[in-house]
Amino acid sequence: MPLADLSNRYALANELHARPFPSLNAPCRAAFLAIKPEEGAPARDKSKDLAHLIKLLDRHGAPHPQPGATHYFGQIGKHLLKWESHTEFVTYTLFGEGVAETPFDAATFALFSEDWLAEAPGVRITSALIRIEVETDDSVIRRKITDWFVPESLAVSRILDKSAIIAGDFRIDPAGHMRLAVFAAPETGAQRVGRIVQRLCEIETYKTMSMLGLAKVRNIGPELGGLEAQLTELVTGMADDSRPTGAHEGTLKSLLAVSADLESMVAQTSFRFGATGAYEAIVSQRIDVLREERFAGRQTFQEFMMRRFDPAMRTVKSTERRMRQLAERAERAGNLLRTRVEVERSAQNQSLLESMDRRADLQLRLQKTVEGLSIVAISYYAVSLAGYLLYPLGEMTGMSKGLITALAAPPVVLLVWLLVRRIRRQIDGD
């Protein structure tokens, strides 16, 4: 077509097909590993994840992924490897044919050598061994899951219209892995088995990632409780009208400090709490699509999550709401206290202005007094100078010095008064 395409049209369309489900023929096995940096996972250098994958592929002579790839699926030795890069973590899943005589034998993980694992750009968030068998005898399945899993936390269910039975206890075994079992019906296709295994890996991964929110809640709990107590004390003190003038300014500074701490805490936890909500939704969605049915009176995966997982998620949501409500309370209290401080300052300014008015009035009176004294002093010296000029005239006319001084004093004083008045008017005009 002569019409140009959007620059990333093909990339966006291909993204919908970028992570296909594996096709698995039971019996088979899978080993799952998820890795993330301890801190700053969203902003990590993803090229290190890709370089780590390439090191594994080079050990087995497998082809490399495309530069900047976010997923990979290919043969690696006798196994199939599926690698995916996500916002916070990367996952490795190995698929092998057949199952070992020993249930959940960790030999499959030997493909991940110790030195390669030691070079991983992060830490393990979860790992799992998945055993896929073909089995239809419920009594055999009951016996196996009783032997393989801890009964107190065991979750079992029929899924996808009786296509398979899944089981797991969500506990870490002595080798450090979760254990999950899939008992597929003989007629269940390879693609459906692959989707079941993929869903189980996703449930385990996103469940673990969601629980990071609970860990964050426990870390900030004491600090949040201290800020809440401090905020309550400050707000209670605001209602005390007996406090001296100016004391509320100190309260305002303390309140602003609490508000800043709360806003900082909200900023530091917003991503984790937001991610927790997103991961929780994925866990629920992945379980819903399995269309679980009860097996042998055991709890289903959904019931296990409802009893164990959902309360943790409610705790995270409750803490997030509590934190935001405290921040809003601190903001409202700060606005009220700021208004009160401004009113007090206005009253102080009014009092100061009145005091300045009184001082200005006293200064004006003093100025007028000094001005009168200045006229007297200047007139005295002016009359003396005028006398020196008029004394010779008095000798010619026979007038005495006292008479001459008396006659000269009134006009001299008048002239000095007029001169001082003119000078003051000029200053006032300027």
C-alpha positions as CSV (number, residue, x, y, z in Angstrom):
1,M,0.0,0.0,0.0
2,P,1.2,3.6,-0.7
3,L,0.2,4.4,2.9
4,A,3.1,4.4,5.4
5,D,3.0,2.1,8.4
6,L,3.3,3.2,12.0
7,S,7.0,2.8,12.9
8,N,6.5,0.1,15.4
9,R,3.3,-1.5,13.9
10,Y,4.9,-4.9,13.3
11,A,6.6,-5.0,16.7
12,L,3.3,-4.3,18.4
13,A,1.5,-6.9,16.4
14,N,4.2,-9.5,17.0
15,E,4.2,-8.9,20.7
16,L,0.9,-10.7,20.9
17,H,2.5,-13.8,19.6
18,A,5.9,-13.4,21.3
19,R,5.4,-15.8,24.2
20,P,3.9,-19.0,22.9
21,F,2.9,-21.9,25.2
22,P,5.2,-24.9,25.0
23,S,3.9,-28.2,23.7
24,L,4.6,-31.0,26.2
25,N,3.9,-34.7,25.8
26,A,3.3,-36.4,29.1
27,P,5.1,-37.9,31.0
28,C,7.6,-35.1,31.2
29,R,9.2,-32.7,33.7
30,A,10.0,-29.1,34.1
31,A,12.4,-27.0,36.1
32,F,11.5,-23.3,36.7
33,L,13.7,-20.5,37.9
34,A,12.9,-16.8,38.4
35,I,15.6,-14.2,39.1
36,K,15.5,-10.5,39.9
37,P,17.9,-7.9,41.4
38,E,17.6,-7.3,45.1
39,E,16.9,-3.6,44.6
40,G,16.0,-1.4,41.6
41,A,14.7,-4.2,39.5
42,P,12.5,-2.0,37.1
43,A,15.5,0.2,36.2
44,R,18.0,-2.7,35.9
45,D,20.3,-3.1,32.9
46,K,18.4,-5.8,30.9
47,S,21.4,-6.3,28.7
48,K,23.0,-8.1,31.6
49,D,20.1,-10.6,31.7
50,L,20.5,-11.3,28.0
51,A,24.3,-11.7,28.4
52,H,23.7,-14.2,31.2
53,L,21.3,-16.2,29.0
54,I,23.9,-16.2,26.2
55,K,26.5,-17.6,28.5
56,L,24.2,-20.5,29.2
57,L,23.5,-21.0,25.5
58,D,27.2,-21.0,24.7
59,R,27.9,-23.8,27.2
60,H,25.6,-26.0,25.1
61,G,26.3,-24.7,21.6
62,A,22.8,-23.3,21.2
63,P,21.9,-20.4,18.9
64,H,21.7,-16.9,20.3
65,P,18.5,-14.8,20.5
66,Q,18.1,-11.6,18.5
67,P,19.8,-8.4,20.0
68,G,17.4,-6.8,22.6
69,A,15.2,-9.9,22.7
70,T,12.8,-10.3,25.6
71,H,12.0,-14.0,25.1
72,Y,13.7,-17.1,23.8
73,F,12.6,-20.7,23.1
74,G,15.0,-23.4,21.8
75,Q,16.8,-26.6,22.3
76,I,19.6,-26.7,24.8
77,G,21.1,-30.2,25.1
78,K,18.4,-32.7,25.7
79,H,16.1,-30.1,27.0
80,L,14.0,-27.3,25.8
81,L,14.7,-23.9,27.3
82,K,12.1,-21.0,27.6
83,W,13.5,-17.7,28.7
84,E,11.4,-14.5,29.3
85,S,12.3,-11.0,30.4
86,H,9.7,-9.1,32.5
87,T,9.6,-5.7,34.1
88,E,11.2,-6.8,37.3
89,F,12.5,-10.3,36.7
90,V,13.6,-13.0,34.2
91,T,12.4,-16.6,34.1
92,Y,14.1,-19.8,32.9
93,T,12.1,-22.9,32.3
94,L,13.6,-26.2,31.3
95,F,11.4,-29.0,29.8
96,G,12.6,-32.6,29.6
97,E,11.0,-35.8,28.4
98,G,10.1,-38.5,30.9
99,V,10.1,-38.4,34.7
100,A,12.7,-39.7,37.2
101,E,12.0,-42.6,39.4
102,T,12.6,-40.4,42.4
103,P,9.8,-37.8,42.5
104,F,10.9,-34.2,42.1
105,D,14.5,-35.2,41.4
106,A,16.5,-31.9,41.2
107,A,18.9,-33.4,38.6
108,T,17.2,-31.3,35.9
109,F,18.5,-28.2,37.6
110,A,22.0,-29.5,37.1
111,L,21.8,-27.8,33.6
112,F,22.1,-24.6,35.5
113,S,25.7,-25.0,36.7
114,E,26.8,-23.5,40.0
115,D,29.3,-21.1,38.5
116,W,26.7,-19.9,36.0
117,L,24.2,-19.4,38.8
118,A,26.8,-17.5,40.9
119,E,27.1,-15.0,38.0
120,A,23.4,-14.3,37.8
121,P,22.6,-10.5,37.8
122,G,20.2,-10.9,40.7
123,V,18.8,-13.3,43.3
124,R,16.4,-16.2,43.1
125,I,12.8,-15.2,43.9
126,T,11.4,-18.6,43.3
127,S,12.2,-22.0,41.7
128,A,10.0,-25.0,41.1
129,L,10.1,-28.6,40.0
130,I,7.1,-29.7,38.0
131,R,6.3,-33.4,37.5
132,I,3.9,-34.2,34.7
133,E,2.4,-37.8,34.5
134,V,-0.4,-39.5,32.7
135,E,-2.7,-40.9,35.3
136,T,-6.5,-41.5,35.6
137,D,-6.7,-43.6,38.7
138,D,-7.9,-41.3,41.5
139,S,-6.7,-43.7,44.2
140,V,-3.2,-43.7,42.8
141,I,-3.2,-39.9,42.6
142,R,-4.4,-39.6,46.2
143,R,-1.6,-41.9,47.4
144,K,1.0,-40.0,45.4
145,I,0.0,-36.5,46.5
146,T,-0.2,-37.7,50.1
147,D,3.4,-39.0,49.9
148,W,4.8,-36.0,48.0
149,F,3.2,-33.0,49.7
150,V,2.5,-31.6,53.1
151,P,-1.2,-32.4,53.9
152,E,-1.8,-29.2,55.9
153,S,-1.2,-26.9,52.9
154,L,-1.9,-29.2,50.1
155,A,-4.1,-27.8,47.3
156,V,-5.5,-30.2,44.6
157,S,-8.1,-29.7,41.9
158,R,-9.4,-31.0,38.6
159,I,-9.0,-28.5,35.9
160,L,-10.1,-27.7,32.3
161,D,-13.1,-30.0,32.2
162,K,-11.3,-32.9,33.7
163,S,-8.3,-32.6,31.4
164,A,-5.9,-32.9,34.3
165,I,-5.4,-32.8,38.1
166,I,-2.9,-30.3,39.6
167,A,-1.4,-30.4,43.1
168,G,1.0,-28.4,45.2
169,D,1.6,-27.4,48.8
170,F,3.5,-24.1,48.1
171,R,6.3,-25.1,50.4
172,I,10.0,-25.0,49.7
173,D,11.6,-28.5,49.8
174,P,15.1,-29.3,51.2
175,A,16.6,-28.6,47.8
176,G,15.2,-25.1,47.8
177,H,12.4,-25.6,45.2
178,M,8.6,-25.5,45.1
179,R,6.9,-28.8,44.1
180,L,4.0,-29.0,41.6
181,A,2.4,-32.0,40.1
182,V,0.3,-32.5,37.0
183,F,-1.7,-35.7,36.3
184,A,-2.9,-35.4,32.7
185,A,-5.6,-37.5,31.2
186,P,-4.5,-39.7,28.3
187,E,-6.5,-37.7,25.8
188,T,-5.1,-34.3,26.9
189,G,-3.1,-32.8,24.0
190,A,0.5,-31.6,24.2
191,Q,-0.5,-27.9,23.8
192,R,-3.0,-28.1,26.7
193,V,-0.4,-29.7,28.9
194,G,2.0,-26.9,28.0
195,R,-0.6,-24.3,28.9
196,I,-1.2,-26.0,32.2
197,V,2.5,-26.0,33.1
198,Q,2.9,-22.4,32.0
199,R,-0.1,-21.3,34.2
200,L,1.4,-23.1,37.2
201,C,4.7,-21.3,36.7
202,E,3.0,-18.0,36.4
203,I,0.9,-18.5,39.5
204,E,4.0,-19.3,41.5
205,T,6.0,-16.4,40.1
206,Y,3.3,-13.7,40.5
207,K,2.3,-15.0,43.9
208,T,5.9,-14.6,45.1
209,M,6.2,-11.1,43.5
210,S,2.9,-10.1,45.1
211,M,4.2,-11.1,48.5
212,L,7.0,-8.5,48.2
213,G,4.3,-6.0,48.9
214,L,3.6,-7.7,52.3
215,A,7.4,-7.6,53.0
216,K,7.4,-3.9,52.3
217,V,4.4,-3.3,54.6
218,R,6.2,-5.1,57.5
219,N,9.4,-3.0,56.9
220,I,7.6,0.3,57.0
221,G,5.1,-0.7,59.7
222,P,7.0,0.7,62.7
223,E,7.9,4.0,61.0
224,L,4.3,4.4,59.8
225,G,3.0,3.8,63.3
226,G,5.4,6.4,64.7
227,L,4.4,9.0,62.2
228,E,0.7,8.3,62.9
229,A,1.2,8.7,66.6
230,Q,3.2,11.9,66.1
231,L,0.5,13.3,63.7
232,T,-2.3,12.5,66.2
233,E,-0.4,14.3,69.0
234,L,0.2,17.4,66.8
235,V,-3.4,17.6,65.7
236,T,-4.7,17.2,69.3
237,G,-2.4,20.0,70.4
238,M,-3.8,22.3,67.7
239,A,-7.1,22.5,69.7
240,D,-5.3,23.9,72.8
241,D,-6.1,27.6,72.9
242,S,-4.1,28.1,76.1
243,R,-0.8,27.8,74.3
244,P,1.3,31.0,74.1
245,T,1.4,33.1,70.9
246,G,4.0,31.7,68.5
247,A,3.8,28.1,69.8
248,H,1.7,27.1,66.8
249,E,4.6,28.0,64.5
250,G,6.7,25.3,66.0
251,T,3.8,22.9,65.7
252,L,3.5,23.8,62.0
253,K,7.1,23.1,61.4
254,S,6.8,19.7,63.1
255,L,3.6,19.0,61.1
256,L,5.3,19.9,57.8
257,A,8.1,17.5,58.7
258,V,5.6,14.7,59.4
259,S,3.8,15.5,56.1
260,A,7.1,15.4,54.2
261,D,8.0,12.0,55.7
262,L,4.6,10.6,54.7
263,E,4.9,11.9,51.2
264,S,8.4,10.4,50.9
265,M,7.0,7.1,52.2
266,V,4.2,7.2,49.6
267,A,6.7,7.9,46.8
268,Q,9.0,5.1,47.9
269,T,6.2,2.5,48.1
270,S,3.9,3.5,45.3
271,F,5.6,1.3,42.7
272,R,5.7,-1.7,44.9
273,F,2.1,-1.4,46.0
274,G,1.0,-0.8,42.5
275,A,2.9,-3.8,41.2
276,T,1.5,-5.9,44.0
277,G,-2.0,-5.1,42.9
278,A,-1.2,-6.0,39.3
279,Y,0.5,-9.2,40.2
280,E,-2.4,-10.2,42.5
281,A,-4.8,-9.7,39.6
282,I,-2.7,-11.9,37.4
283,V,-2.7,-14.7,40.0
284,S,-6.5,-14.5,40.3
285,Q,-6.9,-14.5,36.5
286,R,-4.5,-17.5,36.0
287,I,-6.4,-19.5,38.6
288,D,-9.8,-18.6,37.1
289,V,-8.9,-19.8,33.6
290,L,-8.1,-23.3,35.1
291,R,-11.8,-23.8,35.9
292,E,-11.1,-25.8,39.0
293,E,-13.2,-28.6,40.4
294,R,-12.8,-30.2,43.9
295,F,-10.8,-33.4,44.1
296,A,-11.0,-35.9,47.0
297,G,-12.4,-33.2,49.3
298,R,-9.2,-31.2,49.2
299,Q,-9.0,-27.5,49.0
300,T,-8.5,-26.0,45.5
301,F,-5.8,-23.5,44.5
302,Q,-8.5,-20.8,44.6
303,E,-9.4,-21.7,48.2
304,F,-5.8,-21.9,49.2
305,M,-5.2,-18.4,47.9
306,M,-8.4,-17.2,49.6
307,R,-7.2,-18.5,53.0
308,R,-3.5,-17.6,52.8
309,F,-2.8,-15.2,49.9
310,D,-5.8,-12.9,49.9
311,P,-5.4,-11.8,53.6
312,A,-1.8,-10.7,52.8
313,M,-3.0,-8.7,49.8
314,R,-5.7,-7.1,51.9
315,T,-3.1,-6.1,54.4
316,V,-1.1,-4.4,51.6
317,K,-4.1,-2.6,50.3
318,S,-5.1,-1.5,53.8
319,T,-1.6,-0.2,54.5
320,E,-1.6,1.7,51.2
321,R,-5.0,3.3,52.1
322,R,-3.8,4.1,55.6
323,M,-0.7,5.8,54.3
324,R,-2.5,7.9,51.8
325,Q,-5.2,8.9,54.4
326,L,-2.5,9.9,56.9
327,A,-0.8,12.0,54.2
328,E,-4.2,13.7,53.5
329,R,-4.8,14.2,57.2
330,A,-1.4,15.8,57.5
331,E,-2.1,18.1,54.6
332,R,-5.5,19.2,55.9
333,A,-4.1,19.8,59.4
334,G,-1.2,21.7,57.9
335,N,-3.6,24.0,56.0
336,L,-5.6,24.6,59.1
337,L,-2.6,25.3,61.2
338,R,-1.1,27.5,58.5
339,T,-4.3,29.6,58.5
340,R,-4.1,29.9,62.3
341,V,-0.5,31.0,62.2
342,E,-1.3,33.6,59.6
343,V,-4.2,35.0,61.7
344,E,-1.8,35.2,64.7
345,R,0.8,36.9,62.6
346,S,-1.8,39.4,61.3
347,A,-2.8,40.2,64.9
348,Q,0.9,40.7,65.8
349,N,1.4,42.9,62.7
350,Q,-1.6,45.0,63.6
351,S,-0.3,45.4,67.1
352,L,3.1,46.4,65.7
353,L,1.5,48.9,63.4
354,E,-0.4,50.5,66.3
355,S,2.9,50.7,68.2
356,M,4.6,52.3,65.3
357,D,1.8,54.8,65.0
358,R,2.2,55.8,68.6
359,R,6.0,56.1,68.1
360,A,5.5,58.2,65.0
361,D,3.2,60.5,66.9
362,L,5.7,60.9,69.7
363,Q,8.4,61.5,67.2
364,L,6.3,64.2,65.5
365,R,5.7,65.9,68.8
366,L,9.4,65.7,69.7
367,Q,10.3,67.0,66.2
368,K,8.0,70.0,66.7
369,T,9.5,70.7,70.1
370,V,13.0,70.5,68.7
371,E,11.9,72.7,65.9
372,G,10.7,75.4,68.3
373,L,13.9,75.2,70.3
374,S,15.9,75.5,67.0
375,I,14.1,78.7,66.1
376,V,14.9,80.1,69.5
377,A,18.6,79.1,69.2
378,I,18.9,80.4,65.7
379,S,17.1,83.6,66.5
380,Y,19.4,84.2,69.5
381,Y,22.5,84.0,67.3
382,A,20.9,85.9,64.5
383,V,19.9,88.8,66.8
384,S,23.5,88.9,68.2
385,L,24.8,89.2,64.6
386,A,22.3,91.8,63.7
387,G,23.3,93.8,66.8
388,Y,26.9,93.9,65.7
389,L,25.7,95.3,62.4
390,L,23.3,97.9,64.0
391,Y,25.5,99.1,67.0
392,P,27.4,101.7,64.9
393,L,24.1,103.1,63.7
394,G,23.0,103.4,67.3
395,E,26.1,105.5,68.2
396,M,25.2,107.9,65.4
397,T,21.6,108.2,66.6
398,G,22.3,108.1,70.3
399,M,20.3,104.9,70.8
400,S,21.5,102.4,73.4
401,K,22.6,98.8,72.5
402,G,19.7,97.3,74.5
403,L,17.2,99.4,72.5
404,I,18.7,98.4,69.2
405,T,18.7,94.7,70.3
406,A,15.0,94.9,71.4
407,L,14.0,96.5,68.1
408,A,16.0,94.0,66.0
409,A,14.7,90.8,67.8
410,P,11.1,90.6,66.5
411,P,11.9,90.9,62.8
412,V,14.8,88.5,63.1
413,V,12.7,85.9,64.9
414,L,10.0,86.2,62.3
415,L,12.4,85.8,59.5
416,V,14.0,82.7,61.2
417,W,10.5,81.2,61.7
418,L,9.6,81.7,58.1
419,L,12.8,80.2,56.9
420,V,12.5,77.1,59.0
421,R,8.8,76.7,57.9
422,R,9.8,77.0,54.2
423,I,12.6,74.4,54.7
424,R,10.1,71.9,56.4
425,R,7.6,72.4,53.6
426,Q,10.2,71.6,51.0
427,I,11.2,68.4,52.8
428,D,7.5,67.4,53.2
429,G,7.0,68.0,49.5
430,D,9.9,65.8,48.5
